[in-house]
Amino acid sequence: MFLAKYTEPLQSKALKGLDKKRDRSSKEQASTMITGNGETAQARRQELRVLVNGQSVSVPAGASVAAAIMQAGVPFRRSVSGEPRSALCAMGICEECRATVNCVPHVRTCQRVVAAGMQVVTV
């Protein structure tokens, strides 16, 4: 009870500040949207073409190669018993996402960012 007496005014001030931010028009919000590295959101919407097993796939700039493989709908590799495998941990530890990227074998695709014209071959 004692603590609530002092924290309630602070909470109400914070909520009022949030309401003011929400009141801005959506047009203003769209024009001021900035990503973590300082570029505008519109610049991030650029699409890149990547070849995955000879199939052309369009992915957003900044996406991982693993995302391009998933979008192509092909397995990353096959298990010993022949079952299709896919990326598991998305941080390079499990190595389930390995593929050949631009003629370099065993690349951890979840750790590699796509580049225009990149050629990816899965097994």
C-alpha positions as CSV (number, residue, x, y, z in Angstrom):
1,M,0.0,0.0,0.0
2,F,2.8,2.4,0.9
3,L,4.6,1.8,-2.3
4,A,1.5,2.1,-4.5
5,K,1.0,5.7,-3.1
6,Y,4.3,6.7,-4.8
7,T,4.3,4.6,-7.9
8,E,0.7,5.3,-9.2
9,P,1.5,8.9,-10.2
10,L,4.6,7.8,-12.0
11,Q,2.7,5.1,-13.9
12,S,-0.1,7.5,-14.9
13,K,2.5,9.9,-16.3
14,A,4.1,7.2,-18.3
15,L,0.7,6.0,-19.7
16,K,-0.2,9.6,-20.7
17,G,3.1,9.8,-22.6
18,L,2.2,6.6,-24.5
19,D,-1.2,8.0,-25.4
20,K,0.4,11.1,-26.9
21,K,2.7,9.0,-29.0
22,R,-0.2,6.8,-30.2
23,D,-2.1,10.0,-31.3
24,R,0.4,10.8,-34.1
25,S,-1.0,10.0,-37.5
26,S,0.1,6.8,-39.2
27,K,1.5,8.9,-42.0
28,E,4.0,10.5,-39.6
29,Q,4.9,7.2,-38.1
30,A,5.6,5.7,-41.5
31,S,7.8,8.6,-42.5
32,T,9.9,8.4,-39.3
33,M,10.3,4.7,-39.0
34,I,14.0,4.0,-38.6
35,T,15.7,0.6,-38.3
36,G,18.4,-0.3,-35.8
37,N,21.3,0.6,-38.1
38,G,19.8,4.0,-39.1
39,E,18.3,3.3,-42.5
40,T,14.7,3.9,-43.3
41,A,12.3,1.0,-43.5
42,Q,11.7,1.6,-47.2
43,A,15.3,0.9,-47.9
44,R,15.0,-2.5,-46.2
45,R,12.2,-3.5,-48.4
46,Q,14.5,-4.1,-51.3
47,E,14.2,-7.5,-52.8
48,L,17.2,-9.6,-53.9
49,R,17.2,-12.6,-56.3
50,V,19.0,-15.7,-55.1
51,L,19.4,-19.1,-56.9
52,V,18.5,-22.1,-54.6
53,N,19.2,-25.4,-56.4
54,G,18.7,-23.5,-59.7
55,Q,15.4,-22.0,-58.6
56,S,15.2,-18.3,-58.5
57,V,13.9,-17.0,-55.1
58,S,13.1,-13.4,-54.2
59,V,14.0,-12.5,-50.5
60,P,14.2,-9.2,-48.7
61,A,17.6,-7.6,-48.3
62,G,19.1,-8.5,-45.0
63,A,17.5,-11.9,-44.8
64,S,19.6,-15.0,-44.1
65,V,20.5,-17.6,-46.7
66,A,18.5,-20.1,-44.5
67,A,15.4,-18.0,-45.0
68,A,15.9,-18.1,-48.8
69,I,16.2,-21.9,-48.7
70,M,13.1,-22.2,-46.6
71,Q,11.2,-19.9,-49.0
72,A,12.3,-22.1,-51.9
73,G,10.7,-25.1,-50.1
74,V,13.7,-27.5,-50.4
75,P,15.3,-29.4,-47.6
76,F,18.7,-28.2,-46.4
77,R,20.1,-31.7,-46.4
78,R,19.0,-35.3,-45.9
79,S,19.6,-37.5,-42.8
80,V,21.3,-40.8,-43.0
81,S,17.9,-42.5,-43.3
82,G,16.9,-40.1,-46.1
83,E,14.6,-37.8,-44.2
84,P,14.6,-34.1,-45.1
85,R,16.3,-31.8,-42.6
86,S,16.0,-28.1,-41.9
87,A,17.5,-25.3,-39.8
88,L,17.0,-26.0,-36.2
89,C,18.8,-23.6,-33.8
90,A,19.2,-20.5,-36.2
91,M,22.5,-19.6,-34.5
92,G,25.1,-21.9,-36.1
93,I,25.5,-24.4,-33.4
94,C,23.6,-27.5,-34.7
95,E,24.9,-27.2,-38.3
96,E,21.7,-28.5,-39.7
97,C,21.5,-25.5,-42.1
98,R,24.8,-26.3,-43.9
99,A,24.7,-25.8,-47.7
100,T,27.1,-24.9,-50.5
101,V,27.0,-21.1,-51.0
102,N,28.9,-19.7,-54.1
103,C,30.9,-23.0,-54.4
104,V,31.9,-22.9,-50.8
105,P,30.7,-26.1,-49.1
106,H,29.4,-26.5,-45.5
107,V,28.4,-22.8,-45.0
108,R,26.1,-22.3,-42.0
109,T,23.3,-20.6,-43.9
110,C,21.6,-19.2,-40.8
111,Q,24.6,-17.1,-40.2
112,R,25.1,-15.7,-43.8
113,V,23.2,-12.8,-45.2
114,V,22.0,-13.0,-48.8
115,A,23.6,-11.1,-51.6
116,A,22.2,-10.5,-55.1
117,G,22.9,-13.3,-57.5
118,M,24.1,-15.7,-54.7
119,Q,24.0,-19.4,-55.7
120,V,23.0,-21.9,-53.1
121,V,23.1,-25.7,-53.5
122,T,21.6,-28.0,-50.8
123,V,22.1,-31.7,-50.6
